[in-house]
Amino acid sequence: MQKEKLHLADNIGIEISNEIKLVFSELMNFQLEGRYPELTLPAPNYKIALEIVEKTKETLIWLQKKLEK
């Protein structure tokens, strides 16, 4: 997990587990093409994509609960 990738997560004032930070770090890999169009990374295979989507859903639910408090 790269520290610079998690700057926002580390500075929002919410306790975030390492597991959630890993999800954030993994998702960061998919936003690079938008910022750097010349950088093209291979897409994950179907199974991995489904795992990422499921982790993302779980993380979104966790974050929504944290923000409700």
mmJSON file of the N, C-alpha and C atoms, coordinates in Angstrom:
{"data_MODEL":{"atom_site":{
"group_PDB":["ATOM","ATOM","ATOM","ATOM","ATOM","ATOM","ATOM","ATOM","ATOM","ATOM","ATOM","ATOM","ATOM","ATOM","ATOM","ATOM","ATOM","ATOM","ATOM","ATOM","ATOM","ATOM","ATOM","ATOM","ATOM","ATOM","ATOM","ATOM","ATOM","ATOM","ATOM","ATOM","ATOM","ATOM","ATOM","ATOM","ATOM","ATOM","ATOM","ATOM","ATOM","ATOM","ATOM","ATOM","ATOM","ATOM","ATOM","ATOM","ATOM","ATOM","ATOM","ATOM","ATOM","ATOM","ATOM","ATOM","ATOM","ATOM","ATOM","ATOM","ATOM","ATOM","ATOM","ATOM","ATOM","ATOM","ATOM","ATOM","ATOM","ATOM","ATOM","ATOM","ATOM","ATOM","ATOM","ATOM","ATOM","ATOM","ATOM","ATOM","ATOM","ATOM","ATOM","ATOM","ATOM","ATOM","ATOM","ATOM","ATOM","ATOM","ATOM","ATOM","ATOM","ATOM","ATOM","ATOM","ATOM","ATOM","ATOM","ATOM","ATOM","ATOM","ATOM","ATOM","ATOM","ATOM","ATOM","ATOM","ATOM","ATOM","ATOM","ATOM","ATOM","ATOM","ATOM","ATOM","ATOM","ATOM","ATOM","ATOM","ATOM","ATOM","ATOM","ATOM","ATOM","ATOM","ATOM","ATOM","ATOM","ATOM","ATOM","ATOM","ATOM","ATOM","ATOM","ATOM","ATOM","ATOM","ATOM","ATOM","ATOM","ATOM","ATOM","ATOM","ATOM","ATOM","ATOM","ATOM","ATOM","ATOM","ATOM","ATOM","ATOM","ATOM","ATOM","ATOM","ATOM","ATOM","ATOM","ATOM","ATOM","ATOM","ATOM","ATOM","ATOM","ATOM","ATOM","ATOM","ATOM","ATOM","ATOM","ATOM","ATOM","ATOM","ATOM","ATOM","ATOM","ATOM","ATOM","ATOM","ATOM","ATOM","ATOM","ATOM","ATOM","ATOM","ATOM","ATOM","ATOM","ATOM","ATOM","ATOM","ATOM","ATOM","ATOM","ATOM","ATOM","ATOM","ATOM","ATOM","ATOM","ATOM","ATOM","ATOM","ATOM","ATOM","ATOM"],
"id":[1,2,3,4,5,6,7,8,9,10,11,12,13,14,15,16,17,18,19,20,21,22,23,24,25,26,27,28,29,30,31,32,33,34,35,36,37,38,39,40,41,42,43,44,45,46,47,48,49,50,51,52,53,54,55,56,57,58,59,60,61,62,63,64,65,66,67,68,69,70,71,72,73,74,75,76,77,78,79,80,81,82,83,84,85,86,87,88,89,90,91,92,93,94,95,96,97,98,99,100,101,102,103,104,105,106,107,108,109,110,111,112,113,114,115,116,117,118,119,120,121,122,123,124,125,126,127,128,129,130,131,132,133,134,135,136,137,138,139,140,141,142,143,144,145,146,147,148,149,150,151,152,153,154,155,156,157,158,159,160,161,162,163,164,165,166,167,168,169,170,171,172,173,174,175,176,177,178,179,180,181,182,183,184,185,186,187,188,189,190,191,192,193,194,195,196,197,198,199,200,201,202,203,204,205,206,207],
"type_symbol":["N","C","C","N","C","C","N","C","C","N","C","C","N","C","C","N","C","C","N","C","C","N","C","C","N","C","C","N","C","C","N","C","C","N","C","C","N","C","C","N","C","C","N","C","C","N","C","C","N","C","C","N","C","C","N","C","C","N","C","C","N","C","C","N","C","C","N","C","C","N","C","C","N","C","C","N","C","C","N","C","C","N","C","C","N","C","C","N","C","C","N","C","C","N","C","C","N","C","C","N","C","C","N","C","C","N","C","C","N","C","C","N","C","C","N","C","C","N","C","C","N","C","C","N","C","C","N","C","C","N","C","C","N","C","C","N","C","C","N","C","C","N","C","C","N","C","C","N","C","C","N","C","C","N","C","C","N","C","C","N","C","C","N","C","C","N","C","C","N","C","C","N","C","C","N","C","C","N","C","C","N","C","C","N","C","C","N","C","C","N","C","C","N","C","C","N","C","C","N","C","C","N","C","C","N","C","C"],
"label_atom_id":["N","CA","C","N","CA","C","N","CA","C","N","CA","C","N","CA","C","N","CA","C","N","CA","C","N","CA","C","N","CA","C","N","CA","C","N","CA","C","N","CA","C","N","CA","C","N","CA","C","N","CA","C","N","CA","C","N","CA","C","N","CA","C","N","CA","C","N","CA","C","N","CA","C","N","CA","C","N","CA","C","N","CA","C","N","CA","C","N","CA","C","N","CA","C","N","CA","C","N","CA","C","N","CA","C","N","CA","C","N","CA","C","N","CA","C","N","CA","C","N","CA","C","N","CA","C","N","CA","C","N","CA","C","N","CA","C","N","CA","C","N","CA","C","N","CA","C","N","CA","C","N","CA","C","N","CA","C","N","CA","C","N","CA","C","N","CA","C","N","CA","C","N","CA","C","N","CA","C","N","CA","C","N","CA","C","N","CA","C","N","CA","C","N","CA","C","N","CA","C","N","CA","C","N","CA","C","N","CA","C","N","CA","C","N","CA","C","N","CA","C","N","CA","C","N","CA","C","N","CA","C","N","CA","C","N","CA","C","N","CA","C"],
"label_alt_id":[null,null,null,null,null,null,null,null,null,null,null,null,null,null,null,null,null,null,null,null,null,null,null,null,null,null,null,null,null,null,null,null,null,null,null,null,null,null,null,null,null,null,null,null,null,null,null,null,null,null,null,null,null,null,null,null,null,null,null,null,null,null,null,null,null,null,null,null,null,null,null,null,null,null,null,null,null,null,null,null,null,null,null,null,null,null,null,null,null,null,null,null,null,null,null,null,null,null,null,null,null,null,null,null,null,null,null,null,null,null,null,null,null,null,null,null,null,null,null,null,null,null,null,null,null,null,null,null,null,null,null,null,null,null,null,null,null,null,null,null,null,null,null,null,null,null,null,null,null,null,null,null,null,null,null,null,null,null,null,null,null,null,null,null,null,null,null,null,null,null,null,null,null,null,null,null,null,null,null,null,null,null,null,null,null,null,null,null,null,null,null,null,null,null,null,null,null,null,null,null,null,null,null,null,null,null,null],
"label_comp_id":["MET","MET","MET","GLN","GLN","GLN","LYS","LYS","LYS","GLU","GLU","GLU","LYS","LYS","LYS","LEU","LEU","LEU","HIS","HIS","HIS","LEU","LEU","LEU","ALA","ALA","ALA","ASP","ASP","ASP","ASN","ASN","ASN","ILE","ILE","ILE","GLY","GLY","GLY","ILE","ILE","ILE","GLU","GLU","GLU","ILE","ILE","ILE","SER","SER","SER","ASN","ASN","ASN","GLU","GLU","GLU","ILE","ILE","ILE","LYS","LYS","LYS","LEU","LEU","LEU","VAL","VAL","VAL","PHE","PHE","PHE","SER","SER","SER","GLU","GLU","GLU","LEU","LEU","LEU","MET","MET","MET","ASN","ASN","ASN","PHE","PHE","PHE","GLN","GLN","GLN","LEU","LEU","LEU","GLU","GLU","GLU","GLY","GLY","GLY","ARG","ARG","ARG","TYR","TYR","TYR","PRO","PRO","PRO","GLU","GLU","GLU","LEU","LEU","LEU","THR","THR","THR","LEU","LEU","LEU","PRO","PRO","PRO","ALA","ALA","ALA","PRO","PRO","PRO","ASN","ASN","ASN","TYR","TYR","TYR","LYS","LYS","LYS","ILE","ILE","ILE","ALA","ALA","ALA","LEU","LEU","LEU","GLU","GLU","GLU","ILE","ILE","ILE","VAL","VAL","VAL","GLU","GLU","GLU","LYS","LYS","LYS","THR","THR","THR","LYS","LYS","LYS","GLU","GLU","GLU","THR","THR","THR","LEU","LEU","LEU","ILE","ILE","ILE","TRP","TRP","TRP","LEU","LEU","LEU","GLN","GLN","GLN","LYS","LYS","LYS","LYS","LYS","LYS","LEU","LEU","LEU","GLU","GLU","GLU","LYS","LYS","LYS"],
"label_asym_id":["A","A","A","A","A","A","A","A","A","A","A","A","A","A","A","A","A","A","A","A","A","A","A","A","A","A","A","A","A","A","A","A","A","A","A","A","A","A","A","A","A","A","A","A","A","A","A","A","A","A","A","A","A","A","A","A","A","A","A","A","A","A","A","A","A","A","A","A","A","A","A","A","A","A","A","A","A","A","A","A","A","A","A","A","A","A","A","A","A","A","A","A","A","A","A","A","A","A","A","A","A","A","A","A","A","A","A","A","A","A","A","A","A","A","A","A","A","A","A","A","A","A","A","A","A","A","A","A","A","A","A","A","A","A","A","A","A","A","A","A","A","A","A","A","A","A","A","A","A","A","A","A","A","A","A","A","A","A","A","A","A","A","A","A","A","A","A","A","A","A","A","A","A","A","A","A","A","A","A","A","A","A","A","A","A","A","A","A","A","A","A","A","A","A","A","A","A","A","A","A","A","A","A","A","A","A","A"],
"label_entity_id":["1","1","1","1","1","1","1","1","1","1","1","1","1","1","1","1","1","1","1","1","1","1","1","1","1","1","1","1","1","1","1","1","1","1","1","1","1","1","1","1","1","1","1","1","1","1","1","1","1","1","1","1","1","1","1","1","1","1","1","1","1","1","1","1","1","1","1","1","1","1","1","1","1","1","1","1","1","1","1","1","1","1","1","1","1","1","1","1","1","1","1","1","1","1","1","1","1","1","1","1","1","1","1","1","1","1","1","1","1","1","1","1","1","1","1","1","1","1","1","1","1","1","1","1","1","1","1","1","1","1","1","1","1","1","1","1","1","1","1","1","1","1","1","1","1","1","1","1","1","1","1","1","1","1","1","1","1","1","1","1","1","1","1","1","1","1","1","1","1","1","1","1","1","1","1","1","1","1","1","1","1","1","1","1","1","1","1","1","1","1","1","1","1","1","1","1","1","1","1","1","1","1","1","1","1","1","1"],
"label_seq_id":[1,1,1,2,2,2,3,3,3,4,4,4,5,5,5,6,6,6,7,7,7,8,8,8,9,9,9,10,10,10,11,11,11,12,12,12,13,13,13,14,14,14,15,15,15,16,16,16,17,17,17,18,18,18,19,19,19,20,20,20,21,21,21,22,22,22,23,23,23,24,24,24,25,25,25,26,26,26,27,27,27,28,28,28,29,29,29,30,30,30,31,31,31,32,32,32,33,33,33,34,34,34,35,35,35,36,36,36,37,37,37,38,38,38,39,39,39,40,40,40,41,41,41,42,42,42,43,43,43,44,44,44,45,45,45,46,46,46,47,47,47,48,48,48,49,49,49,50,50,50,51,51,51,52,52,52,53,53,53,54,54,54,55,55,55,56,56,56,57,57,57,58,58,58,59,59,59,60,60,60,61,61,61,62,62,62,63,63,63,64,64,64,65,65,65,66,66,66,67,67,67,68,68,68,69,69,69],
"pdbx_PDB_ins_code":[null,null,null,null,null,null,null,null,null,null,null,null,null,null,null,null,null,null,null,null,null,null,null,null,null,null,null,null,null,null,null,null,null,null,null,null,null,null,null,null,null,null,null,null,null,null,null,null,null,null,null,null,null,null,null,null,null,null,null,null,null,null,null,null,null,null,null,null,null,null,null,null,null,null,null,null,null,null,null,null,null,null,null,null,null,null,null,null,null,null,null,null,null,null,null,null,null,null,null,null,null,null,null,null,null,null,null,null,null,null,null,null,null,null,null,null,null,null,null,null,null,null,null,null,null,null,null,null,null,null,null,null,null,null,null,null,null,null,null,null,null,null,null,null,null,null,null,null,null,null,null,null,null,null,null,null,null,null,null,null,null,null,null,null,null,null,null,null,null,null,null,null,null,null,null,null,null,null,null,null,null,null,null,null,null,null,null,null,null,null,null,null,null,null,null,null,null,null,null,null,null,null,null,null,null,null,null],
"Cartn_x":[0.853,0.0,0.901,0.68,1.519,0.936,1.748,1.312,0.733,1.373,0.89,-0.488,-0.84,-2.156,-3.265,-2.94,-3.957,-3.982,-3.455,-3.394,-4.775,-5.78,-7.124,-7.679,-7.558,-8.074,-7.421,-6.158,-5.444,-5.761,-6.445,-6.67,-8.136,-9.058,-10.478,-11.065,-10.273,-10.739,-11.626,-11.593,-12.351,-11.351,-11.551,-10.704,-10.958,-9.915,-10.041,-9.126,-9.698,-8.915,-7.965,-6.963,-6.031,-6.74,-7.76,-8.521,-9.212,-9.819,-10.479,-9.431,-8.308,-7.238,-6.749,-6.701,-6.292,-7.297,-8.589,-9.613,-9.407,-9.215,-8.98,-7.751,-6.691,-5.457,-5.674,-6.415,-6.707,-7.545,-8.521,-9.369,-8.589,-7.588,-6.773,-6.129,-5.839,-5.228,-6.121,-7.424,-8.355,-8.673,-8.187,-8.428,-7.222,-6.153,-4.936,-5.117,-5.856,-6.02,-6.721,-7.641,-8.319,-7.375,-6.403,-5.439,-4.263,-3.918,-2.762,-3.18,-3.81,-4.335,-3.288,-2.044,-0.987,-0.644,-1.097,-0.838,-2.047,-1.855,-2.942,-2.559,-3.345,-3.11,-4.088,-3.7,-4.626,-5.834,-6.989,-8.205,-8.143,-8.751,-8.766,-9.66,-9.411,-10.292,-11.651,-12.614,-13.991,-14.087,-13.429,-13.494,-12.938,-11.798,-11.19,-12.06,-12.628,-13.505,-14.7,-15.298,-16.422,-16.0,-14.821,-14.309,-14.12,-13.59,-13.368,-14.705,-15.68,-17.01,-17.62,-17.515,-18.084,-17.398,-16.066,-15.331,-15.723,-15.922,-16.296,-17.678,-18.624,-19.969,-19.905,-19.151,-19.014,-18.379,-17.378,-16.692,-17.624,-18.426,-19.377,-20.403,-20.915,-21.865,-21.204,-19.964,-19.226,-19.074,-18.689,-18.462,-19.764,-20.851,-22.144,-22.536,-22.319,-22.622,-21.759,-20.481,-19.571,-20.023,-20.475,-20.866,-22.198,-23.031,-24.314,-24.136,-23.034,-22.803,-22.518],
"Cartn_y":[-1.168,0.0,1.233,2.103,3.29,4.424,4.998,6.035,7.245,7.692,8.889,8.672,7.448,7.158,7.376,7.353,7.408,8.735,9.77,11.071,11.514,11.473,11.907,11.005,9.706,8.768,8.995,9.357,9.575,10.923,11.798,13.146,13.564,12.605,12.971,12.902,12.472,12.459,11.279,10.225,9.012,7.871,7.08,5.908,4.916,4.567,3.67,2.469,1.288,0.062,-0.133,-0.954,-1.262,-1.974,-2.768,-3.465,-2.465,-1.433,-0.393,0.399,0.684,1.398,0.6,-0.712,-1.554,-1.444,-1.387,-1.21,0.134,1.195,2.518,2.498,1.866,1.806,1.045,-0.051,-0.839,-0.023,0.724,1.531,2.659,3.167,4.24,3.808,2.524,2.024,2.235,2.34,2.452,3.894,4.846,6.246,6.875,6.14,6.68,7.081,6.283,6.575,7.913,8.269,9.557,10.73,10.551,11.617,11.578,10.381,10.188,9.327,9.922,9.143,8.306,8.715,7.955,6.66,6.545,5.361,4.435,3.293,2.333,1.052,0.713,-0.514,-1.58,-2.841,-3.892,-3.969,-4.252,-4.404,-5.728,-5.768,-7.034,-8.043,-9.315,-10.323,-10.278,-11.001,-10.934,-11.265,-12.329,-12.741,-11.659,-11.118,-10.063,-8.813,-8.479,-7.307,-7.462,-8.653,-8.892,-8.742,-9.233,-9.099,-7.621,-6.856,-5.429,-4.705,-5.047,-4.423,-4.76,-6.0,-6.4,-5.665,-5.596,-4.867,-3.39,-2.833,-1.428,-1.19,-2.084,-1.966,-2.005,-2.969,-3.094,-1.845,-1.311,-0.113,1.1,1.213,2.316,2.253,1.071,0.91,1.31,0.875,1.224,2.743,3.378,4.822,5.581,5.14,5.799,5.714,4.585,4.432,5.354,5.467,6.355,7.816,8.217,9.602,9.943,8.944,9.175,9.536,9.146,9.374,10.816],
"Cartn_z":[0.0,0.0,0.0,-0.953,-1.068,-0.239,0.618,1.541,0.814,-0.276,-0.968,-1.583,-1.884,-2.445,-1.425,-0.158,0.886,1.631,1.039,1.7,2.182,1.335,1.717,2.815,2.661,3.663,5.024,5.014,6.269,6.911,6.189,6.704,6.779,6.783,6.838,8.238,9.2,10.58,10.925,10.123,10.395,10.561,11.597,11.806,10.675,9.943,8.796,9.009,8.905,9.083,7.906,8.121,7.037,5.893,6.206,5.173,4.237,4.812,4.005,3.226,3.841,3.138,1.939,2.066,0.94,-0.21,0.126,-0.912,-1.605,-0.823,-1.41,-2.322,-1.848,-2.624,-3.934,-3.857,-5.061,-6.049,-5.541,-6.418,-7.08,-6.402,-6.977,-8.294,-8.416,-9.648,-10.862,-10.648,-11.762,-12.141,-11.416,-11.769,-12.475,-12.593,-13.188,-14.645,-15.407,-16.83,-17.045,-16.152,-16.26,-16.067,-15.199,-14.935,-15.896,-16.318,-17.187,-18.38,-19.395,-20.531,-21.249,-21.186,-21.862,-21.116,-19.887,-19.071,-19.158,-19.782,-19.916,-19.19,-18.196,-17.445,-17.913,-17.84,-18.263,-17.325,-17.906,-17.114,-16.355,-15.178,-14.437,-15.14,-14.885,-15.46,-14.749,-15.269,-14.768,-13.282,-12.856,-11.447,-10.524,-10.884,-10.063,-10.076,-11.227,-11.316,-10.374,-10.332,-9.424,-7.962,-7.631,-6.257,-5.9,-6.827,-6.586,-6.404,-7.243,-7.126,-5.766,-5.335,-4.045,-2.894,-2.93,-1.886,-1.887,-3.07,-3.188,-2.584,-2.856,-2.271,-0.751,-0.222,1.233,1.831,1.162,1.645,1.599,0.557,0.456,1.58,1.881,2.991,4.299,4.513,5.73,5.837,4.731,4.731,4.984,4.37,4.603,6.075,6.716,8.139,8.99,8.629,9.366,9.25,8.078,7.851,8.505,8.794,9.456,10.917,11.507,12.951,13.246],
"occupancy":[1.0,1.0,1.0,1.0,1.0,1.0,1.0,1.0,1.0,1.0,1.0,1.0,1.0,1.0,1.0,1.0,1.0,1.0,1.0,1.0,1.0,1.0,1.0,1.0,1.0,1.0,1.0,1.0,1.0,1.0,1.0,1.0,1.0,1.0,1.0,1.0,1.0,1.0,1.0,1.0,1.0,1.0,1.0,1.0,1.0,1.0,1.0,1.0,1.0,1.0,1.0,1.0,1.0,1.0,1.0,1.0,1.0,1.0,1.0,1.0,1.0,1.0,1.0,1.0,1.0,1.0,1.0,1.0,1.0,1.0,1.0,1.0,1.0,1.0,1.0,1.0,1.0,1.0,1.0,1.0,1.0,1.0,1.0,1.0,1.0,1.0,1.0,1.0,1.0,1.0,1.0,1.0,1.0,1.0,1.0,1.0,1.0,1.0,1.0,1.0,1.0,1.0,1.0,1.0,1.0,1.0,1.0,1.0,1.0,1.0,1.0,1.0,1.0,1.0,1.0,1.0,1.0,1.0,1.0,1.0,1.0,1.0,1.0,1.0,1.0,1.0,1.0,1.0,1.0,1.0,1.0,1.0,1.0,1.0,1.0,1.0,1.0,1.0,1.0,1.0,1.0,1.0,1.0,1.0,1.0,1.0,1.0,1.0,1.0,1.0,1.0,1.0,1.0,1.0,1.0,1.0,1.0,1.0,1.0,1.0,1.0,1.0,1.0,1.0,1.0,1.0,1.0,1.0,1.0,1.0,1.0,1.0,1.0,1.0,1.0,1.0,1.0,1.0,1.0,1.0,1.0,1.0,1.0,1.0,1.0,1.0,1.0,1.0,1.0,1.0,1.0,1.0,1.0,1.0,1.0,1.0,1.0,1.0,1.0,1.0,1.0,1.0,1.0,1.0,1.0,1.0,1.0],
"B_iso_or_equiv":[0.0,0.0,0.0,0.0,0.0,0.0,0.0,0.0,0.0,0.0,0.0,0.0,0.0,0.0,0.0,0.0,0.0,0.0,0.0,0.0,0.0,0.0,0.0,0.0,0.0,0.0,0.0,0.0,0.0,0.0,0.0,0.0,0.0,0.0,0.0,0.0,0.0,0.0,0.0,0.0,0.0,0.0,0.0,0.0,0.0,0.0,0.0,0.0,0.0,0.0,0.0,0.0,0.0,0.0,0.0,0.0,0.0,0.0,0.0,0.0,0.0,0.0,0.0,0.0,0.0,0.0,0.0,0.0,0.0,0.0,0.0,0.0,0.0,0.0,0.0,0.0,0.0,0.0,0.0,0.0,0.0,0.0,0.0,0.0,0.0,0.0,0.0,0.0,0.0,0.0,0.0,0.0,0.0,0.0,0.0,0.0,0.0,0.0,0.0,0.0,0.0,0.0,0.0,0.0,0.0,0.0,0.0,0.0,0.0,0.0,0.0,0.0,0.0,0.0,0.0,0.0,0.0,0.0,0.0,0.0,0.0,0.0,0.0,0.0,0.0,0.0,0.0,0.0,0.0,0.0,0.0,0.0,0.0,0.0,0.0,0.0,0.0,0.0,0.0,0.0,0.0,0.0,0.0,0.0,0.0,0.0,0.0,0.0,0.0,0.0,0.0,0.0,0.0,0.0,0.0,0.0,0.0,0.0,0.0,0.0,0.0,0.0,0.0,0.0,0.0,0.0,0.0,0.0,0.0,0.0,0.0,0.0,0.0,0.0,0.0,0.0,0.0,0.0,0.0,0.0,0.0,0.0,0.0,0.0,0.0,0.0,0.0,0.0,0.0,0.0,0.0,0.0,0.0,0.0,0.0,0.0,0.0,0.0,0.0,0.0,0.0,0.0,0.0,0.0,0.0,0.0,0.0],
"pdbx_formal_charge":[null,null,null,null,null,null,null,null,null,null,null,null,null,null,null,null,null,null,null,null,null,null,null,null,null,null,null,null,null,null,null,null,null,null,null,null,null,null,null,null,null,null,null,null,null,null,null,null,null,null,null,null,null,null,null,null,null,null,null,null,null,null,null,null,null,null,null,null,null,null,null,null,null,null,null,null,null,null,null,null,null,null,null,null,null,null,null,null,null,null,null,null,null,null,null,null,null,null,null,null,null,null,null,null,null,null,null,null,null,null,null,null,null,null,null,null,null,null,null,null,null,null,null,null,null,null,null,null,null,null,null,null,null,null,null,null,null,null,null,null,null,null,null,null,null,null,null,null,null,null,null,null,null,null,null,null,null,null,null,null,null,null,null,null,null,null,null,null,null,null,null,null,null,null,null,null,null,null,null,null,null,null,null,null,null,null,null,null,null,null,null,null,null,null,null,null,null,null,null,null,null,null,null,null,null,null,null],
"auth_seq_id":[1,1,1,2,2,2,3,3,3,4,4,4,5,5,5,6,6,6,7,7,7,8,8,8,9,9,9,10,10,10,11,11,11,12,12,12,13,13,13,14,14,14,15,15,15,16,16,16,17,17,17,18,18,18,19,19,19,20,20,20,21,21,21,22,22,22,23,23,23,24,24,24,25,25,25,26,26,26,27,27,27,28,28,28,29,29,29,30,30,30,31,31,31,32,32,32,33,33,33,34,34,34,35,35,35,36,36,36,37,37,37,38,38,38,39,39,39,40,40,40,41,41,41,42,42,42,43,43,43,44,44,44,45,45,45,46,46,46,47,47,47,48,48,48,49,49,49,50,50,50,51,51,51,52,52,52,53,53,53,54,54,54,55,55,55,56,56,56,57,57,57,58,58,58,59,59,59,60,60,60,61,61,61,62,62,62,63,63,63,64,64,64,65,65,65,66,66,66,67,67,67,68,68,68,69,69,69],
"auth_comp_id":["MET","MET","MET","GLN","GLN","GLN","LYS","LYS","LYS","GLU","GLU","GLU","LYS","LYS","LYS","LEU","LEU","LEU","HIS","HIS","HIS","LEU","LEU","LEU","ALA","ALA","ALA","ASP","ASP","ASP","ASN","ASN","ASN","ILE","ILE","ILE","GLY","GLY","GLY","ILE","ILE","ILE","GLU","GLU","GLU","ILE","ILE","ILE","SER","SER","SER","ASN","ASN","ASN","GLU","GLU","GLU","ILE","ILE","ILE","LYS","LYS","LYS","LEU","LEU","LEU","VAL","VAL","VAL","PHE","PHE","PHE","SER","SER","SER","GLU","GLU","GLU","LEU","LEU","LEU","MET","MET","MET","ASN","ASN","ASN","PHE","PHE","PHE","GLN","GLN","GLN","LEU","LEU","LEU","GLU","GLU","GLU","GLY","GLY","GLY","ARG","ARG","ARG","TYR","TYR","TYR","PRO","PRO","PRO","GLU","GLU","GLU","LEU","LEU","LEU","THR","THR","THR","LEU","LEU","LEU","PRO","PRO","PRO","ALA","ALA","ALA","PRO","PRO","PRO","ASN","ASN","ASN","TYR","TYR","TYR","LYS","LYS","LYS","ILE","ILE","ILE","ALA","ALA","ALA","LEU","LEU","LEU","GLU","GLU","GLU","ILE","ILE","ILE","VAL","VAL","VAL","GLU","GLU","GLU","LYS","LYS","LYS","THR","THR","THR","LYS","LYS","LYS","GLU","GLU","GLU","THR","THR","THR","LEU","LEU","LEU","ILE","ILE","ILE","TRP","TRP","TRP","LEU","LEU","LEU","GLN","GLN","GLN","LYS","LYS","LYS","LYS","LYS","LYS","LEU","LEU","LEU","GLU","GLU","GLU","LYS","LYS","LYS"],
"auth_asym_id":["A","A","A","A","A","A","A","A","A","A","A","A","A","A","A","A","A","A","A","A","A","A","A","A","A","A","A","A","A","A","A","A","A","A","A","A","A","A","A","A","A","A","A","A","A","A","A","A","A","A","A","A","A","A","A","A","A","A","A","A","A","A","A","A","A","A","A","A","A","A","A","A","A","A","A","A","A","A","A","A","A","A","A","A","A","A","A","A","A","A","A","A","A","A","A","A","A","A","A","A","A","A","A","A","A","A","A","A","A","A","A","A","A","A","A","A","A","A","A","A","A","A","A","A","A","A","A","A","A","A","A","A","A","A","A","A","A","A","A","A","A","A","A","A","A","A","A","A","A","A","A","A","A","A","A","A","A","A","A","A","A","A","A","A","A","A","A","A","A","A","A","A","A","A","A","A","A","A","A","A","A","A","A","A","A","A","A","A","A","A","A","A","A","A","A","A","A","A","A","A","A","A","A","A","A","A","A"],
"auth_atom_id":["N","CA","C","N","CA","C","N","CA","C","N","CA","C","N","CA","C","N","CA","C","N","CA","C","N","CA","C","N","CA","C","N","CA","C","N","CA","C","N","CA","C","N","CA","C","N","CA","C","N","CA","C","N","CA","C","N","CA","C","N","CA","C","N","CA","C","N","CA","C","N","CA","C","N","CA","C","N","CA","C","N","CA","C","N","CA","C","N","CA","C","N","CA","C","N","CA","C","N","CA","C","N","CA","C","N","CA","C","N","CA","C","N","CA","C","N","CA","C","N","CA","C","N","CA","C","N","CA","C","N","CA","C","N","CA","C","N","CA","C","N","CA","C","N","CA","C","N","CA","C","N","CA","C","N","CA","C","N","CA","C","N","CA","C","N","CA","C","N","CA","C","N","CA","C","N","CA","C","N","CA","C","N","CA","C","N","CA","C","N","CA","C","N","CA","C","N","CA","C","N","CA","C","N","CA","C","N","CA","C","N","CA","C","N","CA","C","N","CA","C","N","CA","C","N","CA","C","N","CA","C","N","CA","C","N","CA","C","N","CA","C"],
"pdbx_PDB_model_num":[1,1,1,1,1,1,1,1,1,1,1,1,1,1,1,1,1,1,1,1,1,1,1,1,1,1,1,1,1,1,1,1,1,1,1,1,1,1,1,1,1,1,1,1,1,1,1,1,1,1,1,1,1,1,1,1,1,1,1,1,1,1,1,1,1,1,1,1,1,1,1,1,1,1,1,1,1,1,1,1,1,1,1,1,1,1,1,1,1,1,1,1,1,1,1,1,1,1,1,1,1,1,1,1,1,1,1,1,1,1,1,1,1,1,1,1,1,1,1,1,1,1,1,1,1,1,1,1,1,1,1,1,1,1,1,1,1,1,1,1,1,1,1,1,1,1,1,1,1,1,1,1,1,1,1,1,1,1,1,1,1,1,1,1,1,1,1,1,1,1,1,1,1,1,1,1,1,1,1,1,1,1,1,1,1,1,1,1,1,1,1,1,1,1,1,1,1,1,1,1,1,1,1,1,1,1,1]
}}}
